Amino acid sequence: MVSLLLLPGRDEGWLFGDAGALKNDDLPFAARVEDDAGRWALGLLVGLYAQAAAPPQTPDWHYDEVAKCFREGRAAMTTDWPGGFYTYRDAELSRVREVFDVSLYPAGPAGRHVYAGSHTFAIPLTVRDRPAAVDLLRFLTSDASQLLEASRGSLPTRPRVLRQVRAESDPGSLRARRWTLLEQTADAALFPPAFARWPEIEEAIWRSARAAIIGELSVDYALAQMAERIRRVVG
C-alpha cells in the first residue's frame, strides 16, 4: 500500500506551518489556534487519517519514521528537514533516490508558513575552559563546518557558503533547484518564540492534535484544549 501524504503525528510544526498560527517572537497566539485556519489544518489531517491516506502508525511517528517510510517508497509525498536530504540520495537508505522530486511547502488558507529552526550554540557561565569553548564555537560556526552541513542538505546561514554550494551545483539539477526552493522557503519561515517553557506548549499541542486525528476528540474540542493549555503555560 502506498500512502498519499506523510506528516509526523508528534510535535506542533505541521499545525503552525499549515495554519500560520505562530508568528515570529509572538507569544500570545493561543486564540489563533482556534481560528478557521487552525480548523482547516487539523481537519485536513483528521480527514487524511480517516480515509486511510496515511499509515495507521502515523499518529505515533516522529520525523525519522516518516522519512524512512517515504524512502522505502511507501508514500507519495512527505515533508522533511533540509538536513535529511542526503538520506534520500543514499543508495543504502533510499529506494526512491532516482525517482523523487522537491517542491515548495504547500500553502494553506493563511498563506505559506513553514515551521523552522536551526541549531544554536552558547557558552555557559560555568564553563571551565572558556578559551577552548570559544574555539569550539568558532569551529562549529565556521565556513568549513557549514559547508559540511550543506553537503548533506542543510541550508547554510552564511551567504558566502550558500553562494559557494549553489555555484558547485550543476544548472538544472535537482540539487540546484533545491537551493532555490530553500531560499524561497526561508522567506516563509516561522520560528518558535524564545520562551523557556516552549517545550510544554509543544507537548500540549501535539497531544491534543493526536487525540483528534485518532478520533478521540472533535477538531473544535482539540483546538480549544490546545488553546487553554497554551494560555495556562503562558499565563
C-alpha positions, -999 to 999 in steps of 0.1 A, spaced: 0 0 0 13 35 -9 1 63 13 -8 97 -1 8 120 24 32 117 53 34 141 82 46 134 117 19 128 143 41 143 170 52 179 176 34 210 166 51 222 134 25 209 110 -3 229 127 15 262 130 30 257 95 -3 250 78 -24 273 99 0 302 103 -9 304 139 26 311 151 43 344 145 80 351 150 87 361 186 50 363 193 38 345 224 1 353 229 -10 332 199 -34 308 217 -65 325 203 -54 320 167 -51 282 172 -89 281 172 -95 302 141 -106 290 106 -70 282 95 -64 261 126 -96 242 120 -86 237 84 -51 224 92 -62 199 119 -93 189 99 -71 181 69 -50 157 89 -80 141 106 -96 136 72 -65 121 57 -61 97 85 -98 87 85 -96 80 47 -65 58 52 -44 82 31 -17 79 58 -3 48 75 -22 38 107 10 43 127 13 80 117 -1 95 150 28 79 169 55 87 143 82 113 146 103 128 117 126 98 114 99 73 110 81 95 84 112 99 63 120 62 64 85 54 51 89 77 22 124 65 14 111 30 13 87 40 -15 55 36 7 43 72 3 36 97 -25 45 129 -6 62 139 26 79 169 43 113 168 60 141 190 74 167 201 48 195 183 67 180 150 59 182 154 21 213 132 18 194 102 31 171 104 1 200 101 -23 218 74 -4 217 40 -22 218 21 10 190 41 26 166 51 -2 147 31 -28 134 64 -43 168 81 -48 163 84 -86 126 89 -88 117 117 -63 115 155 -67 112 185 -45 87 214 -43 77 243 -21 58 235 11 21 239 2 2 270 12 -28 269 35 -57 293 39 -34 316 59 -7 316 32 25 297 31 41 293 65 69 268 73 78 259 108 115 264 110 145 264 133 183 260 134 210 247 157 223 274 180 252 274 204 260 291 236 288 291 262 275 286 298 287 309 326 300 278 344 324 267 316 358 257 330 379 264 299 364 295 282 391 298 255 386 262 244 348 268 244 352 299 222 375 279 198 348 251 196 321 277 190 341 292 162 347 258 146 311 248 148 300 281 130 329 282 106 326 282 68 341 247 67 316 233 92 287 250 73 300 236 40 300 201 55 264 205 67 254 220 34 268 190 16 243 169 35 214 192 27 212 219 54 207 255 44 238 274 54 234 306 73 265 323 59 257 339 25 291 332 11 287 295 19 253 294 2 268 311 -29 296 285 -30 273 255 -28 250 270 -54 279 276 -77 290 240 -73 256 226 -83 250 217 -119 225 241 -135 191 225 -138 199 197 -114 178 186 -85 204 200 -62 204 234 -79 166 236 -79 165 226 -43 187 255 -32 164 279 -50 134 264 -33 151 265 1 158 302 -2 121 308 -11 111 287 18 132 308 42 111 338 33 81 319 47 99 306 78 82 308 113 104 303 143 90 295 178 92 322 204 123 324 227 103 312 257 118 288 283 85 268 286 81 263 249 85 225 252 54 224 274 35 242 247 48 217 221 37 188 243 2 202 248 -3 209 211 7 175 196 -11 155 223 -44 173 216 -38 170 179 -31 133 181 -63 128 200 -83 145 172 -65 125 145 -74 91 160 -109 102 167 -108 106 205 -117 144 203 -135 165 178 -114 191 159 -130 220 177 -126 205 211 -90 195 204 -82 231 193 -100 245 223 -80 222 246 -47 233 229 -56 270 234 -65 265 270 -33 246 278 -12 273 260 -29 300 280 -21 282 312 15 278 303 19 314 291 -2 330 318 
